[in-house]
Amino acid sequence: DFLVYGLEKEWLFAHPEMMRLSAKEFCLFTRKEGGLIVQAHPCREDWYIDHVRLFPSAVDAFETPNANRTDRENRLADVYANEYRLHKTAGSDIHAAQQKKLAGMQFATPVLSGKDYAKRVLNGEGEIFTLTE
C-alpha cells in the first residue's frame, strides 16, 4: 500500500496512464511529478500476504509505526527505514471504531495542504506520536 501526498485531484485526472503502471513505476513516476510516496505498513504480515515486498528505491518514506499493525512489524519497518535512510511517518489505519491505539504525525504549526505535508516530511519536520488507551 502506498500513500501519496502533494498532488492535486486535477493532476490525478490528467494522468489515467497511472492505472497501467506497476507499483514501482507508479511510485517513481509520482515522485518525479512532485508527490511524496510513503510505503504504508511495509512489513505487514497477514493471511492474504504471501511475502513482504519493500520499495526503498521508489519511495520517500516508510510508515514506521502503524497503530493497526503489530509491534514486531513496526520495529522491522523502523529498522528498514533506518538502513535505507528513508523518512519516517506514522498512521493509525483505523478500520474499527473501537481501536485502542493511534499513531500519526504532529507539527509545530497546522498543516495547510497535502503539498505542505509532503514538503514538511521531506524537510524532516514533524514528529511521530503514538497513543494507547
N, C-alpha and C positions, 0 to 999 in steps of 0.2 A: 504494500500500500504506500502511496506517495501523497504528500501534502504539498500543494503548490500555492505560493503566495506572491503577490506583486503584479499579477497580470489581470487586466480588467475583462469583464464579460465580453465586450466587443472584440477583444483580441482572440478569445476562445472561439467565437463565432466565425472569425476571419480565417481560422486555421482548422478546417474539418479534416485535413490530412492527418492530424494527430491520432485519429482513431485507427489508422493503419500502421502506426509505428510500434516497434517492440518497446518494452518497458525502458530499456536502456536508451534507445533512440529518442523516445518521448522525453526522458529526463535531460539528455544532452541538448535537444532542440529547445526545450523550455528554458533551460539555464541560459543558453545563448541569447534568447529573446528577453532576458532580464528577470526571469522568475526565480524565486527561491524554491529549491526542491528539498523536502525533508522526507527521509525514509521513515515512515511510521512503524513503531514496534518492530524493528528489523530482525530481532531474534525470536519472533513469535513462534511458538510451537502449539499446534492444535491438531485435532483428529483429521482434519482435511488438508493439512500441510505436510507434504512428504519430505521436504528439506528446507533449510534456511538458505535464502539467497540474498546476498548483500550486494549493493551497488555503490561502493565507496568512490569510484572514479566518476560517477554520474550524478551524485547528489552533493548538496552543500552541508547537510546536517543529518544526524540520526536523532530520533526521538529516544532519549535515554531513560527517563522514567516514563512509563505509560501506566497510569493508575489501574488499568484493566488487565495488566499482564503480571506475571509472577516476578518475585524479587530476582530469581535466577536469570530470567530473560532480560530484565532491566540491567542487571550487573554485566551481562555479556554485551549488551548494546553499548554500555558505557566504556567497556574495555576496547571494543572495536572502534568507537568514536575517537578514543584517545590514540590508539595505534595508527589510525588513518588521518589523524589531525583534522577531524571534522567538527563543525559547530554542533552544539547540543541544544535540543529543545525538549519540551515536556508536554504531555497531553493526558486527558482523562478518558477519552474514548468511551463515553458513557452510553451504555446500552440498556440500563435498568435504573429506574428512579431511586431504588434503594441502595445504590452503590455507596460504599463507605469510604473509599479512598478517592482523592482528587490529586491532580498534578497539572501544572501549567507554567506559563511564563509571566513574570512581573517586571514592570519597567518603572523608572522614576517618574515618568510623565505619561499621560494617556497615549495609546497607540491610535493614530488617526486613520489608518487605512491598511490594506494588505501590503501595499507598496512600502509604507512606513515600517510595518512589522518586518518585512524582508530586509530592508536597509539596516534596521537595528540589529537583527540577528547576525547578519553578515559583518557588522561592525563589532560584534562581540558584546553588545549591550544586552541588558536584561538578565534576570536571574531565574533559575528553575525553582519552583516551590512544590512541595508535596504536603498534603493534609490527610490525616487519618481521623476517623470519628473520635 
